Amino acid sequence: MPVPDRSASDAVRWLARPLEDRGSYDSLIESVGDARYVLLGEASHGTHEFYGERAQITKRLIAEHGFAGVAVEADWPDAYRVNRYVRGQSNDRDAEEALSSFKRFPAWMWRNTDVQAFVEWLREHNDGQPELARAGFYGLDLYSLFTSIEAVIGYLSRIDPAAARRARERYACFDHFSEDSQAYGYAATRGIAESCETEVVEQLIDLQKSASEYVKRDGYVAQDEYFYAEQNALLARNAEAYYRTMFQGRASSWNLRDRHMVDTLAALTRHLERHAGSARLVVWAHNSHLGDARATEMAQRGELNVGQLVRERYPGQAFIVGFTTHTGTVTAATEWDGPAELKRVMPSLPTSLERLLHDSRMPQFLLNLRENRRTLTVLEPARLERAIGVIYRPESERFSHYFHTRVLDQFDALIHWDVTSAVEPLERSVAWKLSEPAETYPTGL
């Protein structure tokens, strides 16, 4: 049925489904159909409603449709500790302890009350499932160069001390950088120090040569432990390259990172399928990673992303959901490595997608773009869309946090929450406690 001749915001209101109760996502779950991957975004790394709604959708996909778990924009070794907890394989007492490996900035991104609650739910759900049917929690990112190196050496120390000695000798190439990955990348790029590329590649090959010997020792457990170690060795190789490319241009490092995340997702799928027969996964990451880059300014800069790559590798097997907000509060820092602050989110710009959705005068809703594509022609033109990462600078709102996008090509569905609130860190810094939202908005754009 065509949309009547009315404004864009009226068209949205006519087609949107209010989010009022648990049944509000029935149509979304139905639209997912047989998709292998459901990608759930976020417009910031510090918004309670984004985390909470992603969790609600993910719970239903796991409990009602047999999804094998969630893969998140987080470091592999830190997330795998959580995975062991939710699968009943660790000595951690509770979700907070299981999340305690998330120490690197921004810790609040995963050490917050919403993730804590979801992890506890996942543990409780799994307690009633046979081992091979338990859903997992996995990381896709590659920042954890030194943590992954420690994990590889720790694994080999338990099962092959001679191989562990060889690994220590190779990874000693990084010893001069005091676990400062960016310092290594700068020194290797500028010729101040030799690259460790050969060493990380040799170590990965050495580990893979012994795979058949390592995994035959204790059935599924041994295979899972080897897979964890191999992914850490792969991560060390890719992270070494990533930190060198950081100083060679944004597109190169961004593309390497997102390719790594999709390669990790593919490897995880294969690993799970070997034991369970099938593996459908939910992915949590920022809109900028999951919304198809070809529909945004990113493509003009030569950048690709997870959403684009998943659609290309698995045609028709992905369903991508973006999240947006008009205003509220957010947990974010002012500078990289800065403390978590409670910040006011400025009202969306007049020409933005968020303002159009706000003007529909609905507090929160689901808009199925795929289902209504032919009738949502009002959303075809490119519009500004907001992206808040771990840093938020409202004084330079337009230039720091907006980019142009064609939303109908970017996502399959949108969830809009007009007024959102900041995610609550498990450790509230003094800055978070004292940075109460101002009564007036900054005027600088």
C-alpha positions as CSV (number, residue, x, y, z in Angstrom):
1,M,0.0,0.0,0.0
2,P,1.6,3.4,-1.0
3,V,2.2,6.0,1.7
4,P,-0.3,8.9,1.4
5,D,1.0,12.2,0.2
6,R,2.3,13.6,3.4
7,S,5.6,14.8,5.1
8,A,8.5,12.5,5.7
9,S,7.8,12.5,9.5
10,D,4.2,11.7,8.9
11,A,5.2,8.8,6.6
12,V,7.4,7.4,9.4
13,R,4.7,7.7,12.0
14,W,2.3,5.9,9.6
15,L,4.6,2.9,9.1
16,A,6.4,2.7,12.5
17,R,5.6,0.2,15.2
18,P,5.6,1.6,18.7
19,L,7.8,-0.2,21.2
20,E,5.6,-0.8,24.2
21,D,6.1,-4.3,25.4
22,R,7.9,-7.6,24.8
23,G,5.7,-8.3,21.8
24,S,6.9,-5.1,20.1
25,Y,9.7,-7.1,18.4
26,D,7.5,-9.9,17.0
27,S,7.6,-8.3,13.6
28,L,11.3,-7.8,13.7
29,I,12.0,-11.4,14.7
30,E,9.7,-12.5,11.9
31,S,11.6,-10.3,9.4
32,V,14.9,-11.9,10.4
33,G,13.6,-15.1,9.0
34,D,16.4,-17.5,8.3
35,A,19.2,-14.9,8.4
36,R,22.5,-16.3,9.5
37,Y,23.6,-13.1,11.1
38,V,21.6,-10.4,12.9
39,L,23.7,-7.2,13.2
40,L,22.5,-4.9,16.0
41,G,24.1,-1.4,16.0
42,E,24.2,1.5,18.3
43,A,24.6,5.3,17.7
44,S,26.9,5.6,20.7
45,H,29.0,3.4,22.9
46,G,27.4,4.8,26.0
47,T,23.6,4.6,25.8
48,H,21.5,2.5,28.1
49,E,18.6,2.0,25.8
50,F,20.8,0.8,22.9
51,Y,22.4,-1.9,25.2
52,G,19.1,-2.8,26.8
53,E,17.1,-3.2,23.5
54,R,19.9,-5.2,21.8
55,A,19.9,-7.5,24.8
56,Q,16.1,-8.0,24.6
57,I,16.3,-8.9,20.9
58,T,19.3,-11.1,21.4
59,K,17.6,-13.0,24.3
60,R,14.7,-13.9,22.0
61,L,16.9,-14.9,19.1
62,I,18.9,-17.2,21.5
63,A,16.0,-18.6,23.5
64,E,13.3,-18.9,20.7
65,H,15.4,-19.4,17.6
66,G,18.5,-21.2,18.7
67,F,21.1,-18.6,17.9
68,A,24.5,-19.7,19.1
69,G,25.5,-16.5,20.8
70,V,26.6,-12.9,20.4
71,A,29.8,-11.6,18.9
72,V,30.7,-8.1,20.0
73,E,33.0,-5.1,19.2
74,A,35.4,-6.2,22.0
75,D,38.8,-7.8,22.4
76,W,38.9,-11.5,21.8
77,P,40.6,-12.6,25.1
78,D,38.6,-10.4,27.4
79,A,35.3,-11.5,25.8
80,Y,36.4,-15.2,25.9
81,R,36.7,-15.0,29.7
82,V,33.0,-14.0,29.7
83,N,32.3,-16.8,27.3
84,R,33.7,-19.3,29.7
85,Y,31.6,-17.9,32.5
86,V,28.3,-18.0,30.6
87,R,29.1,-21.6,29.5
88,G,29.9,-22.7,33.0
89,Q,33.6,-23.3,32.4
90,S,35.2,-20.7,34.7
91,N,35.7,-20.1,38.3
92,D,34.4,-16.5,38.2
93,R,31.8,-16.0,40.8
94,D,29.5,-13.7,38.9
95,A,29.2,-11.6,35.7
96,E,31.0,-8.6,37.3
97,E,34.1,-10.8,37.9
98,A,33.8,-12.3,34.5
99,L,33.9,-8.8,33.0
100,S,36.9,-7.7,35.0
101,S,39.4,-8.3,32.2
102,F,37.9,-5.3,30.4
103,K,40.5,-2.8,31.8
104,R,41.6,-1.0,28.6
105,F,39.9,2.3,27.7
106,P,36.9,2.5,27.4
107,A,36.2,0.0,30.2
108,W,32.6,1.3,30.5
109,M,31.8,0.0,27.0
110,W,31.5,-3.5,28.4
111,R,31.8,-3.1,32.2
112,N,28.4,-1.5,32.6
113,T,25.2,-2.6,34.4
114,D,23.3,-3.5,31.1
115,V,26.0,-5.9,29.9
116,Q,26.3,-7.3,33.4
117,A,22.6,-8.1,33.5
118,F,22.7,-9.7,30.0
119,V,25.7,-11.9,30.9
120,E,23.9,-13.1,34.0
121,W,20.8,-13.9,31.9
122,L,23.0,-15.8,29.4
123,R,24.6,-17.9,32.3
124,E,21.1,-18.7,33.7
125,H,19.8,-19.6,30.2
126,N,22.8,-21.9,29.6
127,D,22.6,-23.7,32.9
128,G,19.5,-25.4,31.5
129,Q,21.1,-26.4,28.2
130,P,23.3,-29.3,27.2
131,E,26.9,-28.2,26.7
132,L,26.9,-28.1,22.9
133,A,23.7,-26.0,22.9
134,R,25.0,-23.3,25.2
135,A,25.1,-19.8,23.7
136,G,28.4,-18.0,23.8
137,F,29.8,-14.4,24.2
138,Y,32.7,-13.6,21.8
139,G,34.9,-10.7,20.9
140,L,35.7,-9.6,17.3
141,D,38.2,-6.7,17.8
142,L,42.0,-6.7,17.5
143,Y,43.3,-4.1,19.9
144,S,44.6,-6.7,22.4
145,L,48.0,-7.3,20.9
146,F,49.9,-8.0,24.2
147,T,47.0,-9.7,26.0
148,S,46.7,-12.1,23.0
149,I,50.4,-12.8,23.1
150,E,50.2,-13.7,26.7
151,A,47.3,-16.0,26.0
152,V,49.2,-17.8,23.3
153,I,52.2,-18.3,25.5
154,G,50.0,-19.4,28.4
155,Y,48.2,-22.0,26.3
156,L,51.5,-23.5,24.9
157,S,53.0,-23.5,28.4
158,R,50.3,-25.9,29.5
159,I,50.6,-28.4,26.6
160,D,53.9,-27.9,24.9
161,P,56.7,-26.1,26.9
162,A,59.2,-26.3,24.0
163,A,56.7,-24.5,21.7
164,A,56.1,-22.0,24.5
165,R,59.8,-21.2,24.6
166,R,59.8,-20.6,20.9
167,A,56.8,-18.3,21.2
168,R,58.5,-16.3,23.9
169,E,61.6,-15.8,21.7
170,R,59.5,-14.6,18.8
171,Y,57.2,-12.3,20.7
172,A,60.2,-10.8,22.5
173,C,60.5,-8.6,19.5
174,F,57.8,-6.4,21.2
175,D,59.6,-6.2,24.6
176,H,61.1,-2.8,24.1
177,F,57.6,-1.1,23.9
178,S,56.3,-1.7,27.4
179,E,53.0,-3.1,26.1
180,D,52.4,0.2,24.2
181,S,50.9,-1.0,20.9
182,Q,50.8,2.5,19.3
183,A,54.4,3.1,20.3
184,Y,55.4,0.0,18.5
185,G,53.4,0.9,15.4
186,Y,55.0,4.4,15.2
187,A,58.5,3.0,15.7
188,A,58.1,0.3,13.1
189,T,56.5,2.6,10.6
190,R,59.1,5.3,11.0
191,G,62.0,2.9,10.8
192,I,63.0,3.6,14.4
193,A,62.6,-0.1,15.2
194,E,62.4,-3.3,13.2
195,S,59.0,-4.6,12.3
196,C,57.8,-7.8,14.2
197,E,55.8,-9.0,11.2
198,T,58.0,-12.0,10.5
199,E,57.8,-13.2,14.1
200,V,54.0,-13.0,14.5
201,V,53.5,-14.8,11.2
202,E,56.1,-17.5,12.1
203,Q,54.4,-18.1,15.4
204,L,50.9,-18.4,13.9
205,I,52.3,-21.0,11.3
206,D,54.1,-22.9,14.1
207,L,50.9,-23.1,16.1
208,Q,48.8,-24.2,13.2
209,K,51.3,-27.0,12.3
210,S,50.7,-28.6,15.6
211,A,46.9,-28.2,15.5
212,S,46.1,-31.9,15.0
213,E,48.3,-33.0,17.9
214,Y,46.9,-30.4,20.3
215,V,43.2,-30.9,19.6
216,K,43.1,-34.7,19.9
217,R,43.9,-34.8,23.6
218,D,40.5,-34.1,25.2
219,G,37.7,-33.9,22.7
220,Y,35.6,-30.8,22.5
221,V,37.4,-29.0,25.4
222,A,40.8,-29.4,23.7
223,Q,39.4,-28.2,20.4
224,D,37.8,-25.2,22.0
225,E,41.1,-24.3,23.8
226,Y,43.1,-24.6,20.6
227,F,40.6,-22.5,18.7
228,Y,40.9,-19.8,21.4
229,A,44.7,-19.9,21.2
230,E,44.8,-19.9,17.4
231,Q,42.5,-16.8,17.2
232,N,44.8,-15.1,19.6
233,A,47.8,-15.9,17.4
234,L,45.8,-14.6,14.4
235,L,44.9,-11.5,16.3
236,A,48.6,-10.9,17.2
237,R,49.5,-11.1,13.5
238,N,46.6,-8.7,12.4
239,A,47.1,-6.4,15.4
240,E,50.8,-6.0,14.5
241,A,49.8,-5.0,11.0
242,Y,47.0,-2.7,12.3
243,Y,49.2,-0.7,14.6
244,R,51.7,-0.1,11.7
245,T,48.9,1.0,9.4
246,M,47.6,3.5,11.9
247,F,50.4,5.8,10.8
248,Q,49.7,5.2,7.1
249,G,46.2,6.6,6.8
250,R,42.8,6.1,8.4
251,A,41.3,4.0,5.5
252,S,44.0,1.4,5.7
253,S,43.8,0.8,9.4
254,W,40.0,1.0,9.5
255,N,39.7,-1.5,6.6
256,L,42.2,-3.9,8.2
257,R,40.3,-3.8,11.5
258,D,36.8,-4.5,10.0
259,R,38.2,-7.2,7.8
260,H,39.6,-8.8,10.9
261,M,36.3,-8.7,12.6
262,V,34.5,-10.4,9.7
263,D,37.3,-13.0,9.4
264,T,36.9,-13.7,13.1
265,L,33.1,-14.0,12.7
266,A,33.6,-16.5,9.9
267,A,36.1,-18.5,11.8
268,L,33.9,-18.5,14.9
269,T,30.9,-19.7,12.7
270,R,33.0,-22.6,11.3
271,H,34.2,-23.6,14.7
272,L,30.7,-23.7,16.2
273,E,29.3,-25.5,13.2
274,R,31.8,-28.3,13.5
275,H,30.2,-29.1,16.9
276,A,26.6,-28.0,16.7
277,G,25.9,-28.4,13.0
278,S,24.7,-24.9,12.6
279,A,25.6,-21.5,14.1
280,R,23.5,-18.4,13.7
281,L,25.0,-15.4,15.5
282,V,24.0,-11.9,16.7
283,V,26.6,-9.1,16.3
284,W,26.8,-6.0,18.5
285,A,28.8,-3.1,17.2
286,H,28.5,0.6,16.4
287,N,26.3,1.7,13.6
288,S,29.5,2.9,11.8
289,H,30.7,-0.7,11.7
290,L,27.4,-2.4,11.0
291,G,25.5,0.0,8.7
292,D,26.6,-0.8,5.1
293,A,29.5,1.5,4.3
294,R,28.6,1.7,0.6
295,A,25.5,3.8,1.6
296,T,27.6,6.4,3.6
297,E,30.4,8.9,3.2
298,M,32.8,6.1,4.2
299,A,32.8,4.7,0.7
300,Q,34.0,8.0,-0.7
301,R,37.0,7.8,1.7
302,G,37.8,4.2,0.5
303,E,36.5,2.7,3.7
304,L,34.5,-0.5,4.0
305,N,33.0,-2.1,7.1
306,V,31.5,-5.2,8.8
307,G,28.0,-4.6,7.4
308,Q,29.2,-4.3,3.9
309,L,31.5,-7.3,4.1
310,V,28.9,-9.6,5.7
311,R,26.4,-8.6,3.0
312,E,29.0,-9.3,0.3
313,R,30.2,-12.6,1.7
314,Y,26.8,-13.9,2.7
315,P,24.2,-12.6,0.3
316,G,20.7,-12.6,1.7
317,Q,21.9,-14.0,5.1
318,A,22.3,-10.8,7.1
319,F,19.7,-8.5,8.8
320,I,21.1,-5.2,9.9
321,V,19.4,-3.0,12.6
322,G,20.5,0.6,13.3
323,F,19.7,2.6,16.4
324,T,19.2,6.3,16.7
325,T,18.3,9.0,19.2
326,H,17.3,12.6,19.3
327,T,18.6,13.8,22.7
328,G,19.3,12.6,26.3
329,T,22.5,11.7,28.1
330,V,25.5,9.5,27.2
331,T,28.5,8.1,28.9
332,A,31.6,9.2,26.9
333,A,35.0,10.8,27.3
334,T,36.3,14.1,26.1
335,E,39.7,12.8,25.1
336,W,41.1,9.4,24.3
337,D,42.0,7.6,27.5
338,G,40.0,10.2,29.5
339,P,37.6,9.4,32.3
340,A,34.0,8.4,31.7
341,E,31.8,11.4,31.9
342,L,28.0,11.9,32.0
343,K,27.3,14.1,29.0
344,R,24.2,15.8,27.6
345,V,23.4,14.8,24.0
346,M,22.5,17.8,22.0
347,P,19.2,17.8,20.1
348,S,19.7,16.4,16.6
349,L,20.4,18.9,13.8
350,P,17.4,20.1,11.8
351,T,18.5,18.4,8.6
352,S,19.4,15.1,10.1
353,L,17.7,11.7,10.0
354,E,17.3,11.8,13.8
355,R,15.4,15.1,13.6
356,L,13.1,13.6,11.0
357,L,12.4,10.6,13.3
358,H,11.9,13.0,16.2
359,D,9.3,14.9,14.3
360,S,7.2,11.8,14.0
361,R,6.3,12.5,17.7
362,M,6.7,8.9,18.8
363,P,8.8,8.3,21.9
364,Q,10.3,5.0,20.7
365,F,9.6,2.8,17.7
366,L,10.7,0.2,15.2
367,L,10.8,1.1,11.5
368,N,11.2,-1.9,9.1
369,L,13.1,-0.4,6.1
370,R,13.3,-3.6,4.2
371,E,9.6,-4.4,4.5
372,N,8.5,-0.9,3.6
373,R,11.3,0.1,1.2
374,R,8.9,0.8,-1.7
375,T,6.7,3.0,0.4
376,L,9.4,4.9,2.2
377,T,10.6,6.8,-0.8
378,V,10.7,9.9,1.5
379,L,13.8,8.4,3.1
380,E,15.7,7.8,-0.2
381,P,17.7,11.1,-0.2
382,A,21.0,11.2,1.7
383,R,20.7,12.8,5.1
384,L,23.0,13.6,8.0
385,E,23.2,10.8,10.7
386,R,24.8,11.1,14.1
387,A,27.6,8.9,15.4
388,I,28.9,9.2,18.9
389,G,31.8,6.8,19.7
390,V,33.7,6.7,23.0
391,I,34.5,10.4,22.7
392,Y,31.7,13.0,22.5
393,R,32.5,16.7,21.8
394,P,29.2,18.6,21.6
395,E,31.0,21.9,21.0
396,S,31.9,20.6,17.5
397,E,28.8,18.5,17.0
398,R,28.3,18.8,13.2
399,F,31.9,18.2,12.3
400,S,32.8,15.6,14.9
401,H,29.6,13.4,15.0
402,Y,27.7,13.6,11.7
403,F,28.1,12.1,8.3
404,H,25.8,11.7,5.2
405,T,24.0,8.4,4.6
406,R,21.2,6.8,2.6
407,V,19.5,5.0,5.4
408,L,17.4,2.7,3.2
409,D,20.6,1.1,1.9
410,Q,22.5,1.3,5.1
411,F,20.1,-0.8,7.3
412,D,17.3,-3.2,7.1
413,A,15.5,-1.8,10.1
414,L,15.8,1.2,12.5
415,I,15.0,1.4,16.2
416,H,14.6,5.0,17.3
417,W,14.5,6.0,21.0
418,D,13.8,9.7,21.1
419,V,15.2,10.5,24.6
420,T,17.9,8.2,25.8
421,S,20.0,7.9,29.0
422,A,23.6,7.2,29.8
423,V,24.8,3.7,30.4
424,E,25.9,3.2,34.0
425,P,29.6,2.1,34.4
426,L,30.3,-0.6,37.0
427,E,33.0,1.8,38.3
428,R,31.7,5.4,38.4
429,S,34.6,7.8,38.1
430,V,34.6,11.1,39.9
431,A,34.1,12.8,36.5
432,W,31.0,10.6,35.8
433,K,29.5,11.5,39.2
434,L,30.3,15.2,39.0
435,S,29.5,15.8,35.3
436,E,25.8,16.4,35.8
437,P,24.0,17.3,32.5
438,A,24.0,21.1,32.0
439,E,20.6,22.9,31.8
440,T,21.6,24.6,28.6
441,Y,23.1,23.1,25.4
442,P,26.4,24.3,24.0
443,T,25.9,26.7,21.1
444,G,29.1,25.9,19.1
445,L,28.7,23.6,16.1
